[in-house]
Amino acid sequence: IFDTLTVVAADGSAKPYLAKSETPSPDLTVWTITLRRGITFHDGSPLNADVVLANIQSLQSSALTGQALRGVVSSIAKVSDMAVAVTCPEPIVAFPHYLASQVGYVVGMAQLESQSSTKPIGTGPFSLVEWVPNDHMTVKRNPHYWRPGLPYLDGVTYRPIAQDQSRENSLKSGTIDLMVTRDPNAIRDLQDNASYQVVRNPSVGQNDMDFIILNTAADPTSDPLVRQALAHAIDVDQLVKLFGAGIAKPNLSLFSPGSPYRAADNGYPKYDLAKAKALVAQTAPNHGGSIKVSLATITDPRLLNEIQAIASMWGLAGITTTVSEVEQVTFIDNLVTGQFQAYTDEMFAATDPDLNYVWMSPTTANPPIALNFSRNKDDALEAALQRGRTTSDPTVRIKAYQEVDKRLSADLPYLWASLATWSLTGSNAVSNFNNLTLPDGSRALGFASGIFNPTPAWREG
């Protein structure tokens, strides 16, 4: 329904999309965004500088997105009818990548003024026909789409199917044509089946991670030694062997193997049950005589089994763990407001590591709403994040994010598990669903970390 100002290319670079160009000042503190002419929204209104100005100002004024945008945008001004200038509080090397994220989605002025989330107005290849929450959303082809000939499909119906096995069964029965999932069992079941096309998560930029997030502002996970005990007590290799279906890979770092930003030795605590027991014995007197932790996940049978296994591992170290499931809406609210001790989590996919600044910086760790969900505050981590975001020197950036990797291993706001196993699987009736191209003819990133663009797809029969 919506397009972004830039789009990520298959090589990980950010290229203009709704924008014709995004041009920085020499010091990278002012970025001028020039729009393509002749693009209209679904209601026939034009895309112009006034709309982009209103969109970014709307994000700035929001209690939630305003916090995320504060470190990226100081102000925005109209330069001409088709251009705006965005002033950043400091040099932002990755600014074009931000325009391919939520910052760059452009909403029609009528939707902005009505503040409606149920009547979306975008410039995208499809417009809304019907949306029944928790049942389906149907969209139809936009006949006035600014990219000639696209999209190919007349319409798409999206259906949320919460259970992994039910989703897979729906694909096998032909009830659905395409399936997005991060269940490794589905990849194992379908990757060698000639009746299906399986697209795995691409290795572009920073991969999505599965992990346990710890609230460093809540007792007992506020105690660094308790966090060390929790880390040492998890046998990640065994955990991934049990639940990874031979597909998931253990990963004890913010960055995946092969990433230049990954430290050669980040110092993350390895599995050591004896050390975990010793740390529990050392810290228990400071926490009422025992270490008790509440570990929760969303309502997902696979994840529930995983946290029960983690609870058993923690139990061997002398940690008493209460396991529970939380509805996803409440789960997210609790993360933002800090109403948790230990939660399963999955995030950090980014085409540039600076896009994760908002999730890790001490500047976003303060109540009542904190986008740094762990509430971790580390001046050395912030200094490394700042070096990474403000310099265009690749060598300096690499060293900065390697230091970020090390600081996270010392602070332990996240207990790493594995690389997230996102996949997009289609029946052979669907063609070209992972071959999105850009206006300049280069290939775009068509699928990544659960996000799929149906623009180039078509269906036979």
C-alpha positions in Angstrom: 0.0 0.0 0.0 2.8 2.4 0.8 6.2 3.1 -0.8 9.3 4.3 0.8 11.6 7.2 -0.2 14.5 4.8 -0.7 14.6 1.0 -1.2 17.4 -1.4 -0.2 19.1 -2.9 -3.2 20.2 -6.6 -3.3 23.8 -5.5 -2.6 22.6 -3.8 0.7 22.9 -0.2 -0.6 20.0 2.2 -0.3 18.8 3.6 -3.6 16.2 6.3 -4.5 12.6 5.2 -4.9 9.9 7.8 -4.3 12.9 10.1 -4.0 14.7 11.0 -7.1 17.8 11.6 -5.0 19.0 12.2 -1.5 22.0 14.5 -1.4 24.1 15.2 1.7 26.0 18.3 2.8 29.7 17.8 3.0 29.5 17.2 6.8 26.5 14.8 6.4 24.3 16.9 8.7 21.9 18.1 6.1 20.2 15.8 3.5 18.2 17.2 0.6 15.5 14.8 -0.6 14.3 15.5 -4.1 11.1 13.7 -5.1 10.1 12.2 -8.5 7.5 14.1 -10.3 4.1 12.7 -11.5 3.5 10.3 -8.6 0.0 10.3 -7.0 -1.6 8.7 -4.0 -4.5 6.3 -4.2 -7.0 9.2 -3.7 -5.4 11.1 -6.7 -3.6 13.7 -4.6 0.0 14.4 -5.6 3.2 13.4 -3.9 5.1 16.6 -3.2 7.3 18.3 -0.6 4.4 19.4 1.6 3.3 15.8 2.1 6.8 14.5 2.9 7.3 17.5 5.3 4.0 16.6 7.1 4.9 12.9 7.3 8.2 13.5 9.0 6.8 16.2 11.3 4.1 13.7 12.3 6.7 11.1 13.2 8.5 13.8 15.2 5.5 14.7 17.2 4.6 11.1 18.1 5.4 10.0 21.7 6.8 6.7 20.3 8.3 7.4 16.9 9.5 10.9 18.0 11.9 9.2 20.5 13.3 7.1 17.7 13.6 10.0 15.3 15.2 12.4 17.8 18.7 11.2 17.1 18.3 11.3 13.3 16.2 14.4 12.5 16.5 17.8 14.2 14.3 19.7 11.7 12.9 19.6 8.2 12.3 22.4 5.8 10.7 22.8 2.4 13.2 23.7 -0.3 10.9 23.7 -3.3 7.6 22.1 -4.3 9.5 18.8 -4.8 12.3 18.9 -2.3 12.8 19.1 1.4 16.0 19.5 3.5 16.4 17.4 6.6 18.8 18.6 9.3 20.4 16.0 11.5 21.7 16.6 15.1 25.0 15.1 14.0 26.5 13.5 10.9 24.3 10.5 10.0 26.1 8.3 7.5 23.3 5.8 7.2 20.5 8.4 6.5 19.5 6.9 3.1 19.0 3.6 4.9 16.6 5.3 7.3 14.5 6.4 4.4 14.0 2.8 3.4 12.6 2.1 6.9 9.5 3.5 8.8 11.0 7.0 8.5 10.6 6.8 4.7 7.1 5.5 4.3 4.9 8.2 2.9 1.3 8.5 3.9 -1.3 10.5 2.0 -2.2 13.9 3.5 -5.9 12.9 3.9 -4.8 9.9 6.1 -2.4 12.0 8.1 -5.1 14.6 8.8 -7.7 12.0 9.7 -5.2 10.0 11.9 -6.8 6.8 10.5 -5.0 3.5 10.5 -7.9 1.6 9.0 -8.2 3.7 5.8 -4.6 3.7 4.4 -3.8 6.0 1.5 -0.4 5.4 -0.1 1.4 5.6 -3.4 2.0 1.9 -3.5 1.2 -0.8 -6.1 -1.9 -1.9 -4.3 -4.8 -0.1 -2.5 -7.0 -1.4 0.3 -10.3 -3.2 -0.5 -11.1 -4.7 2.8 -9.4 -5.2 6.2 -11.0 -7.5 8.8 -8.4 -7.5 11.7 -7.2 -11.0 12.7 -8.9 -12.5 9.6 -7.8 -11.0 6.3 -6.8 -8.0 4.4 -7.5 -7.7 0.7 -5.8 -5.2 -1.7 -6.3 -4.5 -5.4 -4.0 -3.4 -8.2 -3.4 0.4 -8.3 -4.0 1.2 -12.0 -2.2 4.5 -11.7 1.0 3.2 -10.1 3.9 5.3 -11.0 6.0 2.4 -12.2 4.6 1.4 -15.7 3.3 -2.1 -16.1 3.5 -2.9 -12.3 2.1 -4.7 -10.4 1.2 -7.8 -12.3 -1.4 -9.2 -9.9 -4.9 -7.9 -9.8 -5.1 -8.3 -6.1 -3.7 -10.0 -3.0 -5.3 -11.4 0.1 -3.3 -11.6 3.3 -4.3 -14.0 6.0 -2.8 -14.2 9.5 -2.3 -17.8 10.5 -0.8 -17.8 13.9 0.2 -21.5 14.3 3.3 -22.5 12.4 2.0 -26.0 11.4 -1.4 -24.7 10.4 0.3 -22.2 8.1 2.4 -24.9 6.5 -0.6 -27.1 6.1 -2.5 -24.3 4.4 0.3 -24.0 1.8 0.4 -27.7 1.2 -3.4 -27.9 0.8 -3.4 -25.0 -1.7 -5.5 -22.7 0.6 -2.7 -20.2 0.3 -0.1 -19.6 -2.4 2.7 -18.0 -0.4 3.8 -18.3 3.2 6.1 -16.2 5.4 7.4 -17.9 8.5 10.4 -18.1 10.8 9.7 -21.7 11.8 12.9 -23.7 10.9 10.7 -26.9 10.7 8.9 -25.4 7.6 12.3 -24.8 5.8 13.3 -28.4 6.6 10.0 -29.8 5.4 9.8 -27.9 2.1 13.3 -26.9 1.0 13.9 -30.2 -1.0 10.3 -30.5 -2.3 10.1 -29.7 -6.0 6.5 -28.5 -5.6 7.6 -25.4 -3.6 10.1 -22.5 -3.9 11.8 -21.6 -0.7 13.5 -18.3 -0.3 15.8 -18.1 2.8 16.6 -14.9 4.7 19.4 -13.1 2.7 22.8 -12.3 4.2 22.6 -8.6 3.5 23.6 -6.2 6.3 22.8 -7.2 9.8 20.8 -10.4 10.3 17.8 -10.9 12.6 18.6 -12.5 15.9 16.7 -14.8 18.3 17.6 -14.1 21.9 16.4 -13.6 25.5 16.2 -9.9 26.4 16.8 -9.1 30.1 15.4 -6.0 31.9 18.6 -4.4 33.4 16.4 -2.1 35.5 14.4 -4.9 37.3 15.6 -7.2 40.1 17.3 -9.6 39.9 18.3 -9.1 36.2 19.6 -5.7 37.1 22.6 -7.5 38.7 25.3 -8.0 36.1 26.5 -11.2 37.9 23.0 -12.7 37.7 23.0 -11.9 34.0 26.3 -13.7 33.7 24.9 -16.7 35.6 21.9 -16.8 33.2 24.2 -16.7 30.2 26.6 -19.4 31.4 23.7 -21.7 32.3 22.2 -21.8 28.7 23.7 -24.6 26.5 22.9 -22.8 23.2 24.3 -25.6 21.0 21.9 -28.0 22.7 19.0 -25.6 22.6 19.4 -25.0 18.8 19.9 -28.8 18.3 16.6 -29.4 20.0 14.5 -26.7 18.3 16.4 -25.6 15.2 15.4 -28.5 13.0 18.9 -28.7 11.6 18.3 -25.3 10.0 19.0 -22.7 12.8 22.6 -21.9 13.6 23.9 -20.8 17.1 25.2 -17.3 17.2 26.6 -15.6 20.3 27.0 -12.2 18.8 25.0 -9.2 17.6 26.6 -9.8 14.2 26.5 -13.0 12.0 29.5 -15.0 11.0 31.4 -13.3 8.1 30.3 -9.8 9.1 33.2 -7.3 9.4 31.5 -5.8 12.4 31.7 -9.1 14.4 34.6 -9.1 16.9 37.0 -12.0 16.6 36.5 -12.7 20.3 33.7 -10.6 21.7 34.0 -12.2 25.2 30.4 -13.6 25.3 30.0 -16.1 28.3 30.2 -19.7 27.0 28.2 -22.5 28.5 29.7 -23.3 31.9 27.2 -24.9 34.4 29.8 -24.9 37.2 30.4 -21.2 36.8 26.7 -20.5 36.6 26.1 -22.4 39.9 29.0 -20.4 41.6 27.6 -17.1 40.4 24.1 -18.0 41.7 25.6 -19.0 45.1 27.5 -15.7 45.2 24.6 -13.4 44.3 21.6 -15.2 46.0 22.2 -13.5 49.4 21.8 -10.1 47.6 18.3 -11.1 46.3 16.5 -12.6 49.2 18.4 -15.8 49.4 17.6 -17.2 45.9 17.5 -16.1 42.3 14.0 -16.1 40.8 13.3 -15.1 37.3 10.1 -14.7 35.2 10.6 -15.8 31.6 7.9 -15.3 29.1 7.2 -15.5 25.4 4.3 -14.8 23.0 1.6 -17.4 22.5 3.5 -19.8 20.3 3.8 -23.5 21.1 7.3 -23.7 19.6 8.6 -20.8 21.7 6.9 -22.1 24.8 8.8 -25.4 24.4 12.0 -23.5 24.0 11.6 -21.4 27.1 10.6 -24.5 29.1 13.9 -26.0 28.0 15.8 -22.8 29.0 14.0 -22.8 32.4 15.2 -26.4 32.9 18.8 -25.3 32.1 18.5 -22.4 34.6 17.1 -24.8 37.1 20.2 -26.9 37.0 22.2 -23.8 38.0 19.9 -23.2 41.0 17.8 -20.5 39.3 14.0 -20.7 39.9 12.2 -19.8 36.7 8.5 -19.1 36.2 7.4 -19.6 32.6 4.4 -18.0 30.9 2.9 -16.9 27.6 1.7 -13.3 26.9 -0.5 -12.1 24.1 1.6 -10.2 21.6 0.0 -6.8 22.0 0.5 -7.0 25.8 4.0 -8.4 25.2 5.0 -5.3 23.2 3.5 -2.9 25.7 5.4 -4.6 28.5 8.7 -4.3 26.6 8.2 -0.6 26.0 7.1 0.1 29.6 9.6 -2.2 31.3 7.0 -4.6 32.8 9.1 -7.8 32.4 12.3 -9.5 33.6 13.2 -11.9 30.8 11.4 -12.2 27.4 12.1 -14.0 24.2 12.8 -11.5 21.4 13.7 -11.4 17.8 15.1 -8.2 16.2 18.2 -6.3 14.9 17.8 -7.0 11.2 19.2 -3.9 9.5 20.9 -3.0 6.3 23.2 -0.7 8.2 24.0 -1.3 11.9 23.2 2.3 12.8 19.5 1.5 12.3 19.7 -0.4 15.6 21.0 2.6 17.5 17.6 3.4 18.9 17.3 -0.1 20.4 20.6 0.0 22.3 21.4 3.6 23.1 21.2 4.8 26.8 19.5 7.9 25.4 16.4 5.8 24.7 16.4 3.8 27.9 14.4 6.1 30.1 10.8 5.7 31.3 8.0 5.8 30.8 8.5 4.7 27.2 11.8 3.2 26.4 12.8 1.9 23.0 15.9 0.5 24.5 13.8 -2.3 26.0 16.6 -3.7 28.1 17.2 -0.3 29.8 20.9 -1.0 29.5 23.0 2.1 30.1 26.7 1.9 29.2 28.7 5.0 28.3 31.3 3.0 26.5 28.6 1.4 24.4 27.2 4.8 23.6 30.6 6.1 22.5 31.1 3.2 20.2 27.6 3.6 18.7 28.3 7.3 18.1 31.6 6.5 16.3 29.8 4.1 14.1 27.0 6.4 13.1 29.0 9.6 12.6 31.9 8.6 10.4 32.0 7.4 6.8 35.5 5.8 7.2 34.8 2.1 6.8 37.8 1.1 9.0 36.6 3.3 11.9 33.1 2.0 11.5 34.2 -1.6 11.6 36.2 -1.0 14.8 33.3 0.9 16.4 30.8 -1.9 15.9 33.3 -4.6 16.9 33.5 -2.6 20.2 29.7 -2.6 20.3 29.8 -6.4 20.0 32.2 -6.6 23.0 30.3 -4.1 25.2 27.1 -6.1 24.7 28.9 -9.3 25.7 30.1 -7.5 28.9 26.7 -5.9 29.7 24.6 -8.9 28.7 21.2 -7.2 28.1 20.7 -9.9 25.5 21.3 -13.6 25.8 22.1 -14.6 22.3 20.7 -17.9 20.8 20.6 -18.1 17.0 20.2 -16.4 13.7 16.4 -16.0 13.0 15.3 -18.5 10.3 12.9 -16.4 8.2 11.7 -17.9 4.9 9.3 -17.1 2.1 7.8 -20.2 0.4 5.6 -20.3 -2.6 3.8 -22.9 -4.6 5.0 -23.4 -8.2 1.9 -21.5 -9.3 3.5 -18.2 -8.2 6.3 -16.7 -10.2 8.8 -13.9 -9.8 7.9 -13.3 -6.2 11.5 -12.5 -5.1 12.7 -10.5 -8.1 11.9 -6.9 -7.3 13.8 -4.5 -9.5 14.4 -0.7 -9.0 13.7 2.1 -11.5 17.3 2.0 -12.6 17.1 -1.7 -13.5 19.1 -3.0 -10.6 17.7 -5.7 -8.3 16.1 -4.8 -5.0 15.9 -6.8 -1.8 12.6 -8.5 -2.4 12.3 -10.4 0.9 14.1 -10.0 4.2 13.3 -10.8 7.8 9.6 -11.4 7.2 9.0 -8.4 4.9 7.8 -9.3 1.4 7.1 -7.0 -1.6 4.5 -8.6 -4.0 5.0 -6.0 -6.7 6.8 -8.2 -9.3 4.8 -11.5 -8.6 2.3 -13.2 -10.8 0.2 -16.3 -10.6 -0.3 -18.9 -13.3 -3.9 -20.2 -13.6 
